[in-house]
Amino acid sequence: MKRFAKKLVVGMCVLCGLTGGMVGGVRMTDLVNAVDETDATNAAEAANAEGDEFELPELYIKAVNPGYMVDGVRDVGEMIEIGRKKSDDTFYSLAGIAVSYTNSSGNESILLEFPENSFMTGEALLLTLASSPQSELAAITYTKTLAMKGGLSLKRGDAVLDKVCWTSKDGCAKEFKSASPTTLVRNMETGEFEHLQEYELKVLPDSYFMEEKEEEGFGAVGHCKGLEISEILSYYDSSKTEQFVELYNNSAEQILMDGCAIRYKNKMYVLKGILRPEAYFAYYSTELALTKNPTNMNYLEIVDVDGVVVDKMSYPNGQKKGTAYAMIGYDKDGKKIWRTTYSPTPGEPNNFQEFKACEEGKVINEETGNCVKVAKVTTKPCPAGQYLNILTGRCNKVKTETTKTCKEGYYLNPETGRCNKIRNNDGADYDLKPETYEEKSAFTALYAILIVVGLILIYVIYEFRHEIGKLLGKVFRRFR
């Protein structure tokens, strides 16, 4: 249709020379531009007129970028661009619309659910990861990063408004490649998505509007009560960009984090984005640099817009490479339990792993925490009273056979594993308790102390014998 319109306009140029470039009072260049503009902005309608089944939905996914590592900075370029058809309505209600993300394993989660009081006021809406470098350009942010394989969908309730996937499987675009950064962009004429190395993102500052009032199901605007620190990683491997502070929404309502901040060493690091109930958010920043392994306790706080501290935690000395410091539960008094884990899970439920994972052919030695080679022989039979040590492949003696029984009048000595005779207590109606090693030690120590004291007294008497003799002489003379 577009080509036909252009041919028609070009054909009419025969008249241009006779009319001075005007046809019916309209300049031909303006007519060509009008055709281009009409077809570009109404591609879906044009395609539909030609019999094509594709038609843009009222609200659709326009472009997706999962973000890349550039010059040591994470998540550069991560964004989701949403578009809508042209309409006379200035305000398009986004209430109840959710952006859903499906990872490569098929697990679906909600990235963002627009609150009741939110509206789209332009033809395009930019969403970015809250911790990405370009988050300041976004109309609204989300907190869970996209992966190189996955999919997105726009939903209103159970109804799917639009969707896209990038897994290289049937019906999906090719996955993203770290070595070749691209943006997955929708072709407005065909509706198909294609990877583009160059994509000009149009930032529309007034494309989103939210009424400043509380709505049911959405927490007070700008207040972070219920937001908690749940995990940190300070001991990075090769770059500070690996460090993160994980936040958790421990409430039944969405939390708008705009204006709230993490405070560390008297510096404030402002947060952005909406965090759903019981959801996690990993905050990465090139500005926030945690002390790798502090000699003293280091404190982090979440500060509300009114300056109130809503949560506080500290991490101690002893951080190790490849580990995170995570909250893994509560004790009987309701106090948080923090542990070092070898399984960091930024943006996901915490996982406690006490020891590091060992390479194939090695197992962890729980006494040292080191990986050691597994003995080649692991099915070697051992005689009674011995067990197979899988670290050495040798049979070791069992220290105490607690199931051994002794005949009447004897007891089992737990130190030696032997039966010893029970001594009788004359005149009593019960047996004496067997003498223990600790009692013998105490008696020997007391005996040694008495000997030392006696020797000291003898030395003192000998050393001062003349003085003592004179003193005793004076005493005897008084009693004569």
NORGIJO-V194540 format. One record per residue. N is the residue number from 1. PSI is psi in whole degrees, -180 to 180 (* if undefined). Layout:
{{N	PSI} {N	PSI}}
This chain:
{{1	-42} {2	-45} {3	-40} {4	-42} {5	-41} {6	-41} {7	-38} {8	-42} {9	-41} {10	-41} {11	-33} {12	-10} {13	-15} {14	-31} {15	-9} {16	-43} {17	-27} {18	-19} {19	6} {20	34} {21	11} {22	138} {23	116} {24	30} {25	5} {26	129} {27	136} {28	-38} {29	-38} {30	-36} {31	-41} {32	-46} {33	-37} {34	-40} {35	-46} {36	-47} {37	-42} {38	-44} {39	-34} {40	-40} {41	-17} {42	44} {43	-39} {44	-43} {45	-40} {46	-44} {47	-38} {48	-36} {49	-28} {50	3} {51	1} {52	139} {53	-20} {54	135} {55	127} {56	134} {57	168} {58	-40} {59	129} {60	163} {61	126} {62	-42} {63	153} {64	139} {65	125} {66	-5} {67	148} {68	161} {69	116} {70	120} {71	41} {72	3} {73	130} {74	157} {75	29} {76	126} {77	-5} {78	129} {79	163} {80	127} {81	125} {82	137} {83	166} {84	155} {85	155} {86	140} {87	156} {88	-14} {89	120} {90	-41} {91	120} {92	117} {93	128} {94	6} {95	129} {96	-2} {97	134} {98	146} {99	113} {100	139} {101	135} {102	124} {103	-179} {104	-18} {105	-3} {106	7} {107	127} {108	141} {109	156} {110	118} {111	-42} {112	136} {113	118} {114	136} {115	168} {116	-30} {117	28} {118	146} {119	149} {120	128} {121	0} {122	-171} {123	-12} {124	146} {125	124} {126	124} {127	138} {128	163} {129	135} {130	-30} {131	5} {132	155} {133	-27} {134	21} {135	-24} {136	-20} {137	-15} {138	150} {139	-32} {140	153} {141	159} {142	171} {143	-5} {144	122} {145	149} {146	157} {147	172} {148	-18} {149	136} {150	-159} {151	157} {152	152} {153	148} {154	129} {155	148} {156	102} {157	-128} {158	-8} {159	130} {160	119} {161	-38} {162	158} {163	161} {164	149} {165	154} {166	77} {167	1} {168	6} {169	177} {170	130} {171	0} {172	153} {173	168} {174	152} {175	161} {176	153} {177	129} {178	-35} {179	-16} {180	85} {181	130} {182	170} {183	134} {184	114} {185	140} {186	132} {187	118} {188	-18} {189	-38} {190	-21} {191	-8} {192	156} {193	141} {194	149} {195	125} {196	133} {197	-28} {198	123} {199	122} {200	114} {201	122} {202	113} {203	117} {204	104} {205	-26} {206	31} {207	-4} {208	139} {209	135} {210	124} {211	137} {212	76} {213	160} {214	140} {215	157} {216	132} {217	3} {218	128} {219	168} {220	135} {221	126} {222	10} {223	135} {224	26} {225	129} {226	-11} {227	130} {228	153} {229	127} {230	-16} {231	145} {232	153} {233	113} {234	-37} {235	85} {236	163} {237	-56} {238	-19} {239	147} {240	-18} {241	-12} {242	-20} {243	143} {244	158} {245	119} {246	134} {247	152} {248	135} {249	98} {250	52} {251	175} {252	4} {253	157} {254	148} {255	123} {256	112} {257	-5} {258	125} {259	-21} {260	164} {261	158} {262	129} {263	128} {264	123} {265	46} {266	16} {267	145} {268	136} {269	108} {270	141} {271	160} {272	157} {273	168} {274	129} {275	121} {276	161} {277	136} {278	30} {279	160} {280	153} {281	122} {282	116} {283	113} {284	142} {285	139} {286	-14} {287	-41} {288	112} {289	107} {290	146} {291	128} {292	-54} {293	86} {294	148} {295	-27} {296	170} {297	132} {298	134} {299	141} {300	144} {301	150} {302	122} {303	130} {304	172} {305	-24} {306	9} {307	-4} {308	134} {309	118} {310	-16} {311	153} {312	141} {313	165} {314	150} {315	137} {316	178} {317	153} {318	8} {319	145} {320	155} {321	136} {322	8} {323	160} {324	163} {325	112} {326	149} {327	120} {328	4} {329	-163} {330	149} {331	-176} {332	-20} {333	6} {334	10} {335	140} {336	141} {337	120} {338	138} {339	153} {340	129} {341	142} {342	16} {343	76} {344	139} {345	70} {346	125} {347	8} {348	164} {349	142} {350	149} {351	119} {352	118} {353	109} {354	-38} {355	157} {356	156} {357	139} {358	150} {359	165} {360	135} {361	-1} {362	154} {363	162} {364	135} {365	106} {366	-20} {367	-33} {368	-19} {369	9} {370	157} {371	131} {372	157} {373	142} {374	135} {375	144} {376	-37} {377	111} {378	-1} {379	18} {380	127} {381	142} {382	149} {383	170} {384	137} {385	5} {386	160} {387	159} {388	122} {389	112} {390	-15} {391	-32} {392	-19} {393	13} {394	158} {395	125} {396	149} {397	142} {398	127} {399	-49} {400	118} {401	93} {402	-11} {403	-3} {404	137} {405	149} {406	153} {407	169} {408	134} {409	-2} {410	158} {411	158} {412	120} {413	113} {414	-19} {415	-38} {416	-18} {417	14} {418	162} {419	123} {420	149} {421	140} {422	127} {423	141} {424	148} {425	104} {426	132} {427	-3} {428	157} {429	23} {430	159} {431	149} {432	148} {433	139} {434	142} {435	133} {436	166} {437	-38} {438	-39} {439	-41} {440	-41} {441	-40} {442	-41} {443	-43} {444	-42} {445	-41} {446	-41} {447	-42} {448	-39} {449	-41} {450	-39} {451	-45} {452	-44} {453	-40} {454	-42} {455	-39} {456	-41} {457	-41} {458	-42} {459	-42} {460	-44} {461	-41} {462	-42} {463	-36} {464	34} {465	-38} {466	-45} {467	-40} {468	-38} {469	-43} {470	-40} {471	-43} {472	-33} {473	-43} {474	-40} {475	-42} {476	-33} {477	-33} {478	-34} {479	2} {480	*}}
